[in-house]
């Protein structure tokens, strides 16, 4: 078997509401062969991966997957379980997966992941493992697992970042990862906050620079009368010896710019030790400082926005001799502790056996081969940083008020909102002025020692940070997602218009572009996840309205987590036969995701007159707002009777009802986009937009004002039944691109057309032949004269193929073939239609590109004006 492709979904998607990967497989002749018929496959697999014994599988019983193997299951299903098992074995807690046939030997498997590259590598290992079992070749699982762990470590989040993200999620704050590192956005739009580990939105860059400079920190704290260890910069060995004489031994040598205790050599007692230490440090660091050695316990005080929220005593890593084992063996034994991992992956870090450790032991007259006497204790580091193997004891309740005040002053002096203050004293419960000193201050302090101390109470520093970040701002902005087959662009724009009247700076994505507070920042079809992110990450945005199209949902899933309101305008046949959507039921499942991804206390807006929209109601878990043209619609009435909202048409008015409370909102003729009631389909779009606004708590007066002041104009709703007049010829531009769109637009056009009705028609090439034929017949039934054109992007069709199908469909009606022309270029077809049209005629073009048509009309007007001026002059 082999992998033929993959997709990585970063958020909710059509397969799962979890992050997942789709792996496309070619089983290469094994689609009908169960594993029990492959010689020794099952027993070899389980022996190699005993983790599979834990899998309950779909039958949900102990060793359920093993039972499936024994009964006979297939390679795609087995791959799914191997991938899950491999991720579990390296500490990634995931469980979701499924396998599905595409056709023949082509299958796909969906499986959950936490880290992208590790998830993909697990897929590669699973396929290689299965192939080795089939071909009876040796498979080195240990080396592949080690590689998988390396991949995981390269992208795994640190404990601090992970804790902050988890605390944000607990508070209902959505998370966006920015880039591939540990930069995250908490929340959306204007009120979002950026974090990277414990660096936050309010962290001062100058404060960080000061904290990184140990000497500058010392000088600044000293100016604020805060007790610090005296010290100075040294430029060479002689300078260091001179400095030691001024300070008196013992001393500490360390980099001026450093972190995590790297390069710190403490308790240097004489000139020889100092020279050796300097020679060692100078190989790696250019700027070195010397300072007095303070005896006592090593404490880390965590200060968040001026509050002391956690205190821990840090203990250097140490070993106890047993009279038998070497120092190296004792260190390895400590590293076997399940709480220790590489880097920051766990609450404790493994102790590295490296040149630094060897040099440290040499100073103590030991080596890695030394066998320590029983119960003899030696420290393996002078510093107690967790990153070098130390551990922590919670002391938050012990720190005295005087020390709290000193630490607050120190954080303020440096100018850091979040910092870790390292101090040494005999007892944190006694004032620091009695012999203790602040050693340094750390920007972006690690908080795992407080969340998971080796001994003592856990302190939720991450939760405190999140609460402080959002103390004076909302945790989220209103977010509306709109999907459907027809009407979603108009509905999106109308919702945005209402919200702007309500005072919001709205970020909006549509088929026409990305808009921020009414200004287009990018033109084009922007209904996918990347466009949504452009809105959600924009700091000007106070409310987001996202048109969310089928293609983006299928290919990448949703960019956001949960919406406040999800709108589904309707679900009719369109794009069938594309992206494995073979039926309208398949399409409904895709669209349903927008309704599923809504907050529990949010609202889903559903068209009660649309059969397929009603069919997905069982998938929706939030509150419902049902709209209908029929005041007695059963689905809507049931929702009203259950305490929900219903929005409906009654006697030419839009009514809003919740339980027994019924209120007239507006006359349909007063709604701008209905053109005094002519465009009936826009009544539905108006009700959908009204429902979304109600779901957001917008008052009725504002909604009414929005409905009245939004029109089918080039400025407000470009490309949606825009009417122009050139030389007394009415011209209508509309984006209709499927049979239902054509029918609805032509229903409105027939109400206003007086003389000939001339159509320029086209359909995207990725529609079914039968759908294109239906559009052609619809055009033949309604137009007096037709120009057939094609889109620039024929979407896999050869030139003229779509046009020929449309012609065939037109001729299925009683249309006069003499009034039919094929002019494949859209602008040329438009020009010819304008030349053909006489005063009082109506020309409608179902366009592909909007701007060129506007320019043609402008040029036409200019030509007419020039001719008039010439006639007047003559």
N, C-alpha and C positions, 0 to 999 in steps of 0.2 A: 504494500500500500504506500501511497505518497500524498504529501500535502500539495494541493494545487492553488491554494489561496487562503486569505484570512481577512477578517475585519475585527477591529477593536472598538468596542462601544464603551465610551467613558461614563455614560450615565444611563438613565432609563431608556429602554429600547423595546422593540416589538417582541423580543424573546424573553425578556426578564426586566424587572425593575432594579436589578442589581447590575453592576459593571460586569460585562462578559465579553468573551472572544468567540467569534464564529470561525471554525476551522473547516475548510472544504477539503474533502478527501476523495481520492480515487482508490478504491479497494482492489483494483487490478485483478479482477476475476474471483475475488473472495466474498462477494456480496451475498451469495447463497450458501456459503460454507460456515457452519457453526464451529466454534473453537473446539468443541469436544471431538470433532472429526479430524482435527489437526494433531498429529502425533505428539503426545506428551505436552501439548500447549498449556492446558489448564494447570496441571500440577507444577510445571516449570514456572509459570507466571506467579502462582500463589507462593511458591517457595522463594522467588525473587522479591516479591512484594507482599509480605504478610500483612501489611497495612490494609489490604483489600478485605481481610476478614472482618473489619469493622464496618464495612459498607452494607447497609440494610437494603439498598436499592429500592425499586418501586413497590416491592411486596412488603416492605417495612417490617422486616423481622431479622433476628440475629443471623449474621452471615447470609443475608438475603442475596448479595451479589454472588457469593460462592454457589448458592443453590442455582442461580441463573446459569452460571458457568457449567455446572453439572448437567442441567437440563439441555443446554445448548444455546448460547447467545452469540452475537455476531461482532465483528471486529470494530465497527464504529462505536457500538455501545461499550465495548471493552476499553477502547481508547479514552472515552470520556471518564471512566472510572480510574484509569491509570493516571490521567492528568490531575484529577482531584487528589488522588493519593499522594502523588509526588509533591504537590503544593503543601498538603498537610504535613508531610514528613520534614519540610524545612520551616515549619512553624506558621504557615499561612492558613488561617482558618476559613476555608470556603467549603461549600457542599453542593452547590447547584450545578446540574449538567443534564443534557439530553442529546440524543442522536436521532437524526431524521434522514430518510432517503430523499434524494433529489430525483434521480433516475438511474436505473441500472447499477453500475459500480460507483456512481457519484453520490456521496453522502455529505452531510455537514454535521458537525457536533458543536454544541453551544456549551460553554463552561464558564463558571464564575472565576474572576481573578481579583487580586488586590493590587498587584504590581505588574504592569504591562509586559516588560521584557521577561520577567520570571514566568509569567503565564504562557508566553509564546515559546519559551525554551522548554517548559514542561510538555507542551504539545510536540515539539521536535523529539524529545526523549521518548515519549510514549510511542510514536510511530517507529522510531529506530528499535525500540525494545520489541515491539510486535514483529517487525521484520526479522529480527535476530532469532526469535522463537520459531517463526515459520521456516526460516532457512537453516535452523539448528546451528547457529553461530554463537560464539561466546559474546556476552554483553557485559561490559564493565560498568555496572550500575553505580558503584561507589564513586568512581571518577566523574561520572555524569551528574551525580547528586552534588558533589563538591563544586562542580562548575555551576550548577543551578543555584547553590548557596551564594557563590560569588556574584552571580547576576543579581540575586535578590539584594545582597548587601550594597551593591553599587547604586541601587535606586530606592532602597528602603528609607522611609521617613524616620527621623530621629524621634526619641521618646517625647521630647518637649513639643515638637510640631504636631505629632500624632495626638497628644493629650489635648492641646488647644483646639485642634480640629474636632475631636470627639466632643469636647465641651460645647463647642459652637453648635454642633448637630443636636445635642440634647436640648438646647434652647431654641431649636427651630430655625437656626441661622444656616442658610445654604453655604456650601463650600465650593470654590472654584480653584483648581490648581493652575497656576500660571507658569508655563514652561515645564521643564522636566526635573527641576530641583525642588527645594522645599519652600518655594514662594506660593502663598495661598491668599486668595481674596475671600474674606468672610462677609457674606451678604452681597447684595446687588446694588448697582447704581450709586446714587449720591451718598448713601449712608454706609457703604461698604468700607471695610478696613483691610489693609494689607498686613500680613504677618510673614516673617521668615524666622523659624524657631521662636525665640522670645523677643525678637525685634519687631516692633509694631509701628502703626501709623504715626504715633506721637513720639517715637524715639528720635532724639536729636542726633544728627550726623556729627556735630561738633562734640557732643557728649560721648559718642562712640569713639571718636578719635582720641579724646582725652583719656578715656578708660584704657585704650590700647597702649598708651604711652605710660608705662609704670612710673617713670620719673616725674613726668608732668602731673600725674595724679597725686603723687606724694607731695609735690610742691603746692598744688592747689588746696589739698586738704589741710596742709600745714597752715596756710594762710587763713583758713577758717577755724583755726585752733582745735583741730581734730587730731587726736594722738595717732601718729604714724611711725613706722620704723624708719629711722634716719638712714640716709644712703646717698649715693652719688654715682655718676657715670664714670667708667674707667675705660682708658683707650689702649692699655697694654699691661703686661704683667707687672712692671714696676709701678705703674699707676694703681693697679689693684692692691699691691702690697702697701703702698702709701695710704690708700684709702682704708685698709684694714687697721692700720696703726691709729688713724683718726677715730675709727669706730670702736676698735677693740674686738678681738676674737671672742667668741665664734662669730662668723659672718655668713651671709648668703650671697651667692652669685647667680644672676639670672638674666635672661634677655630683657632689654628695655621694652621691646614690643613682642609680646607672646600671649599664649592662652593655654588653657587646660593643663597648666603646670609643666608644660614642655620646657626642658632645658634648665629647670630650677635645681640648683645644688645647694643644700642647706648644711648647717652645722659644720662649717669649715673651720678647723681649729688652729691651723698654723700656716706659715708661708709656703711650705712644701705642698700642702693640700690645696692651697689657694692657686698656686702656679699650675698644678695639675688640672684643677677645675677650669681655670681660664683657658688653658691649651685645648681642653675638650670642647668648651663652649665656643671658642673663637673659630672653630672649624665650621660651625653652622650659623653663627650669629655675628653680625657686624657691630651691633650696639648692645653693650653689656653694662649692667649696673651692679654695684655692691651695696649691701645694706646690712644693718645689724640683725643678728639672729635672735628672735624672740622665743623664749621657751613658754610652753603651755599647750593648751588644747587648740586644735584647728577648727574654727567654726565658719560656716557659710550662712549669711543672713540674706534672705530674699526680700527685696523691697519692690512693691508694685504701686505705682502712682502715689508715692509718699507713705504707703502703709507697709508695716513689717508683717508679712503674711506667713513666713516660715523660717525656722532656724534649725540647722543641723550641725552636729559635730561630725567631722570627717576623720576617719581612721585610715592611716596608711595600710596598704596590703602587707600582711606578715605571715610567717609560717612558724609552726612549732615542731621542733625536732622529735623524732621517735627513736633515735639511736640506730636506725637501720637504713632509712631512705636518704638519698642525696637531695640537695636543695632543688635540683631540677625536677626530680620526681615529686617532691612536696608541692612545688609550684603547679605541676601538671595535675596533681590531685585536686588542688583548689580550683583550677580551671574546669574541672569536671562538674562543678556545681551548675545545675540547670538554670540558675538565675544569672549566670555569667554568659555573655555573648561577645561578638566582635563589635568594636566601636560602641555605638549607642543603641544597638538593637534591643538590649534587655536592661533590666534595672541595675545590673552590675556588669563591669567590663573584664574580660579575661586579661590576665597579667602577661605582658609580652616578654618572651625570653629573647632579648636582643642585646646589642652592644652596650646600651645604656645600663641595663641590668648587670651585665658582666662587669662593667666599670664600677658600678656602685658596690657590688660584692667585693671587688678587688680592694676598694678603699677600706672595707671592713675586714680585710685579710681572709676572705672566703672566695670560693669558686663554685660553679654549678655542680661540681662533683663532690663538694664537701658534704660529709654526713654529719648532721647536727646531733649533739647529745640529746637524750630524751628530755622533753619539756623546755629545751632552750628556745627562746623566741628571738627572731630577728625581723626587723622591718625590711621590706623589699624596695621601698621608696622613702625618700624623706618627705615628699609631699603626699597629701591625702586626696588628690583629685580622683573622682570616680572614673574619669577617662583613662587613668593609668592603673586602675585596679583597686582603688580604695573603696570604702563603704561608709554608710552614714547612719547616724543615730539621731532621731528627732529630738530637738530641745526647744521647741517653740514655746512651750509653757514655762521655760526656765529663764528666759532672757529678762533682765530687769528693766525698769522704765528708763533709767539713765542711759543704758546701752541702746534702747529703742530710739531715744531722742538723738543720740550721736549718729546712729546709722541713717536716720531720716535726714539729718543735716549733711551727711556725707553724700547721699544720693542727690540731694538738692545742689550741693556744691559742684558736682560733676555735670549735673543737668540731664540725668537719665530718668525716664519714666519707669523702666524695669531694669533692675540690676541685681547682681550678686555681690555682696560685700564680704570679703575674706578678712577675718580678724583672728588674732591669736591672743588668748588670755588663759589664766588658770581656771576661771569659773565665769561662765556667761551670765550668771545671776548676780555678779558683783560688778560695779562700775568699771568701765574700761580704763579710766584714768588711774586706776590703782595698779598699773604695770602692763596692761594689755595694749595692743596696737592694731590699727587697721593696716593690713598688708597691701591690699589692692582692691580695686573695684572692677567688676566684670560686666560689660555689656553683653546682651544675649546670653544670660546665665542659663545653664542647664537646670531643669527642674525635676529630673527623674529622682534625685536623692530625696526630694520632698514628697513626691507621689508614692515612691516605693522605698522607704527607708529600710535598712537592714533590721533595725530595731526601732519601735515606737510608732506613733500615730501617723497615718497618711494625711498629707496636707494638699488640698485641691488648689494648687497655685494656678493651674491652667484655667479653671473655672473663674477664679478671681480676676485673671487677666482679661478674659472675655467679657465679664460683667463690667469691668472698668472701661474697656474699649467702647462698649455700647451704652455707657451710663447715661449720656445726655442725647442719644440719637435713637431713632427706631431701629429695630433689628432687621427690618426688611422693607422693601417698597412694594406697592401693589403691582401684581404681575398677571396679565391676561394672555392666554394662548388661544389662537383662533385657527381652526382647521375646517375642512369640508371640501366638497367638490366645486361648488359654485358659490359666489358671494363672499368668500372669505376676505378678499382684499378690501372690498367696500366696507364690510363689517369692521375690519381692523381699523381702517381709516376713520370710520364714524366713532368708534369707541375712543380712539385717540383724541378726536375733536372734542368729545364730551369731557374727557379728563383734562384737556387743556383749558376748557372753560371753567372747570372746577379748581383750576389754579396749579395744576401739575406741569412740570417740565417733562414731556413725554418722550420716551425712546420707542421707536416703532420700526418693525421690519415688514416689508411688503414685497410683492412681485415687482414693484417699481423702484425700490431702493430702501436704504436705511435713513431714517429721519431722527434727528435729535432736536427736540424743542422746536419743531416746525421747519428745520433746515435739513436739506438732503446732504448727507455726507458721503454717500456712495450710491450711484445709480446701477440698476440691474435687478435681476431676480434674486432677492436676498431673503429667501424664506427657509434657509437651512440653519444648522447649529452655529456655524462660524459667524453668521450675520447676527444671530441672537446674542452671541457673546460680545459682539461690538456694542450692543446696547447695554447688556448687563454689567459690563466693566467700565462703562462711561460714568464719570463722576458728576455729570450734569443731570443725569436721569433720575427723576422722582417717581416715575411710574413707567412700566414697560408693557407694550402691547405687541405681541409677536405673532405674525402670520406664520403658521407652521405647516409646511407642505409635506405631502406624502413622500417625495423623493428623499428629503433630508431625514425624515423619521426612519425610513428603511435603511438608508446607507450609514447613518451615524447616530441615530437615536436623538434624544432631547438634550439640549444644551443646559437647560435649567433642571432643578430638582422637582419642586412642586409649585404649581401656579395657585393663585387665589381664585381665579376663575378660568375654566376651560370652556371654549365655545365650539360646538360642532354644528355648522350651518345646515348641512345636508350631506348625504352620501349617495351619489348616483354613479352610474357606470362611466369610468374614465380611467385611463392608464391600465386597463385590464390587459394581462399578458406581459406585463413588464415587472422585473424584479421579483419574480416568483409569485406575483399577485395574479392568480388565474381566474378568480371569481369576484363578484361584488362582495361576497361574504369575507373573502380574504382582505379586500380593501377596507371593509368596515372594522376588521380587527386592527388594522394599521391606524386608522383614524381614531379608534377608541383609546389609544395610548394617551392622547391629549386630555381625554376625560378621566382616565385613570390616574394621571399624574396631577391631581388636585388635592390641596390640603383637606383634611377631614371636615374642617369647619368652613371650607370654601364651597364654591358652587360650580356645577356643570350645567351649561345651557344647551338644551336639546330641542330640535325641531320636531314637535309632536305630530306634524303632518307627513313626516318622512319615514317610510317603512324601515329602511336600514338603520337610521339613527335610533329608532325605537328598539331595534333588535339588539343593541349593545347595552341597553339599560342595566342588565344584570351584571355587567362588568364594572359599573360605577359605584363608588362607595361614599361619595360626598353628597351634599345637598343638591337638589335638582331645581332648575327653573325651566319649565316647559313653555314654549311659545307655539301658537297655532292660529291659523286663519279661521278656525271653527271654535266658537265659544263653548261648544258642547263636546269638544274632543275628549275622548274617554281617558287617554293617558294623562292629559293635562288636568282633567277633573280629579283623577285619582291622586295626583300629586298635591293639588290644592286641598283636598280632603285630608291629606296626611300632614298638613301644616306647611306645605311648600308653596312656592310662587307659581302662578300661571299668568301668561301675557297673551292676549288674544284680541281679535278684531270683532267689534260689535257695532253695528249701525254706522260704519264709516269711521269709527274711533278705535284707538288702541287703548285697551283696558289692562290694568294691573290688579291682580287679586291674590291675596294671601289669606287662607281660611275664609272667613266671611267678610273680610274687609276688601271692598272692591272700589277702585278709583279710576276715573277717566284720566288718561295721561294727555292725549293729543288727538286732534283730527288727522286722519291719514292725509287729507289734501294739504295740510300744513307742513308735512314732512318734506324737506327740500328734495331729497333724492327720489321721491315718488313722482315728481313732476305733476303735482296736483292729482295724484292717484293713478296716473297712467301706467307707471312702471310698478306693476303689482309685486314682482319679485323683490323690489326694494322695500316693500312693506315688511317682508320677512327679514331682510337684512337689518331694517330699523328695529324690529322686535328683538332680534338677536343682540344688537348693540345695547338696546335698552336693558335687556336682561343682564348683560355683563356689568353695566353700570350699577344696576340694583345690587348685584352680587358684591360689588365693591363698596356699597353703602353711599353712593352718590344720591343727593336729594333729587326729588322729582322735578323741581323747578329747573335745575341745571340740566337734567336729561332732556327736558322739553325744549329748552333753549338750544341745546346741541342738535337735536333732531330738526329743528326749524331752520337752523343756520348752516346746514351742511348740504351741498348741492353736487350734482353730476357735472362739475366744472373741471377745466384743465388744472386749476390751482388746487382744488380740494380733493378731487377724485379722478385724477388723470387716467384716460384710457377706459373709463367705464361710462358708456353712453354719453360721451361728450358731444354736444351739438354745436356746429358752426354754420355760418352762412357765407357763401361765396357767390356773388352775382345772382342772388336770390335762389340759389340752390342750397337746400339743407343737406349738411354733411354730418354723419354720425360715425364716430370712432369708438369701437368697442373691442375688448380683449377676448370676447367669447371664443372658446376653442374646443367645445364639445357639444354634443347634440342638445343637452339640456340648456346650455348657455345660449345656443342659437335660438331655440324655441322661445325662451323667455324674452330675449331681446326683440325678436321679430314680433312677438305679441304686443310689445310696447310700440314698436315702429308702426305697425298697422293702424294704430290709433291716431297717429299724427301725419302719416304720409298722405298727400293729396293727389299727386300725379304719378308718374312712373317711379317705381322703386328699383334702384340699381344696386346690386350687391357685388362686393369684391370679397371672395371667400377663400379660405384656406384652413388646413388642419395640420397640427404637428404630425410628423411622420411616424412617431412611436405609438400611434393609436392602431387598434385592430382594423382590418379591412372593412369589417361589417360596420364599425362605428363611423368610418369615413363615408361609406355608402349612405348611411342614415343622414349624415350631415348634408350630403349632396341632395338627397331627396327632399329634405326639409327646405333647402334653398330653392329647389325647383318649384316647390309648392307655394312659395311666398314672393319670389322676386319676378320682376318684369324683364330684367336684363341682368346677366351674370358675367363677371370676369373671374376666372379661376387663377389664383396665384399660389406660390409655394413659399414656405419659410426659408430663410437662408440656411439654417441648420436643418437638413432633411432627416436627421436622426436615423441614419441607416438605410434610407430609401434612395433609389436611383432617381436621377432628375426626371421629372414628369410623372413619376409613379403615383404620387398622391393626387396630382391633378387629374390623371386618367380615372382614378377611382371616384373622385368627386364628379367628374363628367358622367360617369356611368350611373352614379346615384341620381344626378339631376335628371337624366333622361328616363329614369324609372317613373318620374312624374309626367305630367302632360306638358312639360315645358317645351317651348318652341326652340329647337336647336339653332335657329338663325340668330337668336338673341344671346348666344353663348360664345364666349371667347376665352381661350387659354393664353394668358400673359403671365408667365411664371414669375417675373420680377415684380415685387410688390409695389414699388414706387411707380413703375411704368404702367401697371394695371390701374393704379389710382389716378394717374394723369389722364389715361384714356377714358376712364369713367367720368372724370370732371369735364372732359371735352364733349363727351356724349350727352351729358345732362343739360336739360333746359330749365329755365326758371320754373320754380314750384316743384321740381323733381326732388327726390330724396336719394342720396347716395350713402350707403352704409358699408364700411370696411371693417372686417374682422381681422385686425392687424397683427403683425409680428413685431414690428419696430415702430415706435410711436413718433419719435422726434423727426425723422425724415418726412413724415406725412404732414406734420405741423409746418415744416419749412416749405413744402410744396404749396400748401394753402396760402401761406404768407406771400410767396412769389406770385401766385395766381392773383391775389388781391392787388399786389403792386403793379402787375401787368395791366389789370383792369383800370386802376387809377391813372396809370400812364396814358392809356388809350383815351380815357375821359378828358384828361388834361390836353391831349393833342387835339381832340375834337373841339374843345372849348376854344383853344388857341386859334384853330383854323376857322 
